[in-house]
Amino acid sequence: MKSNLKKLICCVCICFLLTCVIDLNAQYVFYEYGDTTYIDVGNDKQLFIDDFLIDLNKHIDFVMNPPYQTGEIIIDTDLPHEKDGLILPYSSVIKDKDGKIRIWYDLTIPALENVKKRTAGYAESNNGIDFKKPVLGKYEVKGSKKNNIVFPPEANGGTAVWIDPMALAEHRYKTQSKVYPSKELHIYSSPDGIDWSFYANVDPRDGPVDTQTIIFWDKNLGKYLLFTRERIYGRCVRRAEMNDLESSLENTGFAIWTDIKDQYTYFSERADRSKPEDLRNDAPMGYYGATIFPYENVYIGLAQAFWHWKGRGEHDLRPGMRDVRLLISRDSKEFKRMGNRKAFMGPGPSGRFDSKCVWALPNPIVMGDEIWIYYVGWNFDRIGRIDPDAPDGMSRSVLSRAIMRLDGFVSADAPYEGGEMITKPITFKGNKLEINANTGAGGSIRVEILDHDGYPIPGFSIEESNWIVGNSVRFPVSWTSDGNLESLNGKIVRLRFVMRDCKLYAFQFK
């Protein structure tokens, strides 16, 4: 009797939940098979950043997992030409195809003659921790070319280095920055990340291109995406699409905004505009910029939140501090703010170099089973007030790193009492299944495969599922049968995760 009732409930839920078909740009393809709508996940990794793939959720929460900020000094102003200088936030990092970690760091030096006293240094590392600053001999600073300065003085708005997969070899590396005092957006290109030359002056057309502007090639859209700061109801981040960066630059006089589709990606939300009555009627927080990047089949946003409360003539009420907020999107247009309004990365402890502000660099890198997020931290706020516990009372800024597990931005968490999830109908390609999970010592996960009607498939039932216990980014899922999934390739199935006291980050057919 109980078994028949369970089957009836399953069928009713399935019929109800399959009435809605969602289109999410080019990330997922939805198919129809009779009355069943299903998603082809192929062998792409599927992250549990939200309930997009979930039909039934019983006691499972989606939890943001902040990285560990090591407090290490990765790059400091320790060369003679950097004396009295500071590392600024518009820095960037890339893990190159040979595995080398390369950093271009935004640097201010009082002796420089440009309007912002600003340039960029270069450093590289084989392990991502111990960096060397090679003598490049390209530009003169303080009467000498024995330095690691990598950009010409006129490129004075910081860096945002990225690799353009659609470019010719001589333009493989690109970076862009707002140039002062003209406020133009200049793009530079390079064959090797060292020898840079002017590439284009971008016409901002429908709005400013402020702060650290992010550009990357989106293979899902087949277009370039641009994210930059805009001012509307305070500071926010603007999104733009560009069809063909190189051809447009060659053929239309650098007018690369053809068929542009502007969208304000996210604003200072309404709750952030709430404040005590003694504060002015403007948002006390704005998004000063955002490190946005594709990761697997989603988009991650590390939004640089700038807190700047203003009192009625009370200058000292402005904290002027910055932290980093986590946002997630499946279409690069609508971003969901994670963590119940809590910071993903925040200022460090009082007295440390990052006690007032942190800024996440573009392009976090994968190192083994970890993701490393490099960041710039500084011990003074926007209006120059230094942390009173700073050693010797001196201003300081340092480039450091934060560490998190692979795929670890958000996890599906089960309580001690247990819970479960059942996916929407899917098809896949592969003969085995792996999950990224941490059950601790006392938790567990079992996986059941159901047919498209919600019935257990013989050989893959929950009773035949082997217990998964431990902590791994690639646990193999197995059953007491041989567990080979080849016979299920191309068939519509569902996955049922039965979980207790654990964190589940992702799954992937391989």
N, C-alpha and C positions, 0 to 999 in steps of 0.2 A: 504493500500500500504506500509506504513512504517513498519507495523507489519510483512508483508511477507518478506520485505527486511532484517529486523533484523534477521528473522529465517534463511534466505539464507546465510547471513554473518556468523551466528553462525555455520551452518553446514559446510561451507567452512573452517573456522578456525579449527573446530574439525578434519576434514579429514586431514588437513595439519599437525596439531600438534601431531597426533597419529602415525606418521610414525616412530618415534624414541622410542626405548625401552631401558631403562637404567637398569643396574644391579649394585646395591650398596651393595655387600657382603651379609650379613645376616640381614640387618636392615629392608629391605622392600621386599615384594614378589610381582612380577608383573605377572598379569594374562592376558590371551587373551580370549575375548568373541566375536566371529565373527571377525569383523574388529576393535574392540575396545580393547585397552590395558588399564588396570586399576590397581590401587594399593589398596590392602586391608589394611586399617588403623586400623581395629578392634576397640578397645576402648582405644588405646594408645594415649597419648597426642601428638599433632602435634605442633611443635614450628615454628614460623615465623622467622627463622634465615636467610632464603634465599628464592629464588623463586622455590625451588625444586618441590613443590606441585602445582605450579601455571602455568596455561596455558595462561590466559589473565590478563595483568596488565595494569591498566590505572591510571597513576599519583601516584602510591604507591611507596615509598622508604623504603628500609630496613636499619634501623638506629641502631647503637650501643648505648647502654645506660649505661654509667659508673656508678658504685655504689657510694654511699656517704661514704667517709672516715671520720669516726667519730672523729678521733684524741684522742680517749680515751686511757688511759693507762690500758690495760687489765692485762698484766703481766710485772713486772719490776724486776730488780735485787735488791730486798729489804730484803733478808735474810742475816744473818751474813756471811754464807759461800760464798755468791754471791758478797760480797763487792769487788770492783775493777774489777768485771766481766762484760761481755756484752752478751746480747742475740743475737745469730747468726741466719742467715736465714733458715738453714735446720731444721726447726721445723715442727710439724705436729699436726693435730687435728682430732678427730673423735667424732661423736654423737653416743653413744652406744645404744644398744637395749632398755635399761632402761631409755633413754632420757638424760642421763648424758653427759655433754660435757667434753672431756678429751684432754689435751694438753701435748705433750712431747716437751719441748723447748730446742733447741740447745744452749749450754752455754759454754763460755770460762771463765776460772778462772786461774789467773796467778800462783796460788799455785799448780796446777795439774802438774803431772810429765810426762804425755804423750807428744808426739812431738808437738801437736797442742794446748796443755793446754785446752783441750776440753772435755766436757761430756754432759749430758742431765738431765734436771730437769723435774719434773712431777707436774701437777696441774689439778684440776677438779672443775666442777661447775654444779649446777642444772639449772641455768638460762643463762649460756653462757657469763655472764658479771662479776659476782663476783666469783673469783677463789680462792680456798684454796690450799695451798701447804702442803700436809700431810708429817709428819716425817716418813720416811720409814726405816731408820736405816740399810741400806744395804751396803753403801760404805763410806769409810772415806775420809773426805776433811778437811784440816786444823786441823787435830788431833781429829775430832769428826765425829760420824755417825749420829748425830742429824740433818739430812738434808733430802731433797726430791730427792736426786740423784738416778736415776732409772736404769742407764746402767753401766756396768763395764767399767773401764777406757780405755780398749783396743778398745771399740766401739766408736771411736773418730771422726767419720765423720758426725755427725749429725743424725737426724731421718727422717723417711718417713713411719710412722706407717700406716698399713692398715689391714683390716680384710679379711682373706682368707676363703671364703665360702666352699671351697673344702677340707679344712684341718680337721684333727682330733682335738678334743677339746683342747688337750694340746698344739696345734700349731696354735690356732685360730688367734692370733695376730702375725703379722710379721712386721719387719722393715729391711731395708738394708742401708748400707752406705759404702762409700769408706774409707778404713783404711790407715792411714799414719804411717810410710813412705812406706809401701809395695805397696800401691795403689791397693790392692785387694778389691773386693766387698764381704763383709760379710753379711749374712742374719742371723738375730736372730728371735726366736719365743717365744711365751708366751701364757699361758692359760688365763691370766687375764690382760695383759698390764702392770703388775708390776714386776713379776718374769720372767726375760728374760734369755735365754740360747742360746749359739751358735748353729746355725742350718746348715749353709752351707757356703762354700767359693766358690763363683761363678766364673767360668772360663770365662773371658770376650771374649776370642777367637778372634772375628773379629773387635775389637775396644775397646776403653776405656769405663769405666763405671764411669763417673765423675759427680761431683756436686751432687745435690739431685736426686737420681734415683727413678723413679716412677714405681711401679708394681701393677697391679690389675687383677682380674679374669674377663674376658669379656664373659658374658653369651651368647652374640650374636655369637661370634666366637667359643666358647667352648675352649678357650685357655687363657693363661696368656699373658698380654701385658707388655712390658718393654719400658720405655722412659728414655733416659739418654743423657748426653752431649757428643758431639763428636767435633772434630776439623777438619773441611774441609772448605776451603774458610772462615776461621774464625770459631767462635763457632756456633754450631747448635745442634739439638736434634735428636738422633737416635732412631728408633723404632725397636723392636724385638718381635717375637712371640715365645712362649714356649708351647709345647703341654700339658705336664703334670708335673707340678713342683715337686710334692711329689714323684711320681713314678720314675722320672728321677733321683732325688737326691738319692733315695734308691738303685737303680739298676745299675747306671752307674757311680758311683764314683763322684757324684756332677757335671757331665757333662750335664748340663741342657739345653744346646744349640742345642739339636737334632732337625733337620729339621728347623733350625732357618731361618727366612727370614728378612734380614736387609733392612731397608730403611731409608734414611735421610728425616725426616718428613718435616722440613722446614729449609731454609737457611736464612742468612742475604740477604735480597732481593737486586736486582740490584740497585734500587733507593737509598738504604741505603749506597751503595758504592760510590755514587756521593758526591763530596766534592770540596771545593776550591782548587786551584792549589798548595797552599802552604802547603797542607797536604799530608802525605805519601800515597802511592798507596796500602792501605789495608783498609778493611771495618771498619768504625768508630763505628759500632754497631754489636753485636753478641747476639744470644740467649744463655744465660748462663745456662738456665734450663727451665723446664716447668712443671707447675701443670696441668696435663692432667687427665680428669676423665669423665666417662660416665654420661650423664644427660638425662633422658627420653630416646629417641631413637637417640641421637646424642652424639658427643664427644666435650667437651669444653677444650680448651687449654688456660691457663693463662701463657703466655710466659714471662720469666724474661729477659727483654732486658737490655743489658749492653753496655752503651755508653762510648767509650774509644778512642776518636780522638787522633791522635798522630801528633805532629808537627815535623819539621826538627830539631831535637835536642832540641825542646822547650818543656821540660817536663811539664810545667805548662799549656799547651794547652789541656791536657787530662782531661776531666771532671770526668771520673770514676764514673758516676752516673747510677742508675738503675730505670726503671719503668716496668710496666706490660702491655703486649699487649694481646688483645683478638683474639683467633683463633677458628674457628669452622670447624668440620669435620663430615661427615655422614658415613665414613668407617674406621676411625682411621688412615688412610694412607695419604690422601691429606687434608691439612688444609688450610682454606681460612682466610686470615687476614682481620679483620673487622675494621670499623671506619675510613676508608680513611687515614690510617697510623697514627692515633692519639692514644695516650696512653689510656688504659682502667683504669688503676690506676697509678697515678704519685706521685712524691715527694710532701710532704706537704709544708706549708708556711715556709719562712725563720724564724729560731729560734725555730721551733718545732722539736721534736725528730725524725721525718721522713723527714727532709728537703733535704736529699741527695739521699736516696735509699729506695725503698720498694720492698718486696718479698712476693708473695702470697703463703700461706701454701696449701698443698694438701688437698683435700676433703672439699671444702666449705660445710656448713651444712644448712639444711632447718629448720627454726624456724618459725612455724606458716605459715604466708603468705609471709615470707621473706627468702632470702638467705643471710647468713652471711659469708663473706670471711675474715678470719683472716689473718693478715699479720705482718711481722716484718719490722719496719722502723728504720733507723739510720741516724744520722746527720753528718756523715763523708763519704768521698768518698773512692774509691778503694786504693788510695795511702795515705790515712790517714789524708787528709786535713779536718779539722773540720769547720762546718758552722760558719762563723765569727760572726753571731748573736746568737750563742748558749749561753745559760745562763752559766755564769762563765767560758766560753770557754772550757767546758768539753765535751768529746765524750759521746754519749748516744745512746742506742738502746732499743726499747720497742716493745712489742707485742700488736697490736691493732686490730681493725676490721673495715670492710666496709660493708654497708648494701644495698641490692637491692631487688626489688620485685620478687616474685616467677616467674620463667620463663623469667625474665626481661633482659636477656643478649642482645637481639636484638628484635626490633619490626617492624611491617609493619605500616608505618605512612602515613596517608592521609592528604593532605593540606586543607587549609580553603575552597578552591573552590570545594573540593570533589574528590573522585576517587573510583575505584572498582577493585576487583580481582575475578577471576573465577578459581577454582581448576581444576586439571586434574581429569579424571574419578576415583572415589574411591568406595569401599564398606566399610561398617562399621558394628559394633555390638553395640546395645544400643537402648534405647527408648527416650533419650533426648540429647540435645547438649548444651555444656557450652563453653563460650569464656572468655579469660583473656584479659581485655581491659581497657583503660582509655580514655574517651571522653572529659574530662574536663567538663566545664559548658555548652559550646555551641556546642560541637561536637556530633556526633551520628553514630550508626551502625545499619544496617538492614541486615538480612541474608535471602537469597532465596535458595531453593533447586531445582536443575534442573535435568532432566533425562539425560541419557548418550548421547542423541542427542543434549542437550543444551536447551530443552524446559522447562519452569516452570512446576513443579508438582502441580496440584490443591491442595489447602490447605496450600501450602508452598511457594507461590509466593511472590514477593517483596511487592505487594499491601497488602498482608495479614500478612506481617511480622511486629511485634511490635517493636517500636523504643527502642534501647538500649542506655541509657544515664547515665553516672556516671563513677565510678572507682572501679572495683572489679576484683579479680583474678578468679572468677567463676560466671560470669553472666549467668543465664539461658536464652537460646534463645527460643522465643515463637512466635506463630502465632495466628491470630484471631480464627482459628479452634482449636481443642483440642491440636494440636501440638505434639501428640504422634508419635514417629518415628518408632515404632515397625513394621509397615507395610512396611517400606523401608529397613529393615535389609536384608543384602545380595544382594540388588539390586544395580546396577551401577548408581551412581548419581554424581552430581557436586555441590559444594557450591559456591554461589556468595555472596561476601561481598561488600555491598554498604556503603561507609565510608565518613565521613567528619570531618576534624580537630580532629583527634584522633590517638591513638596508639593501635594496636592489636598485642598481644604477642603470643597467642596460642588458639587452640580449641581442644575439646575432646568430643567424644560421651561416654555417661555413661549409 
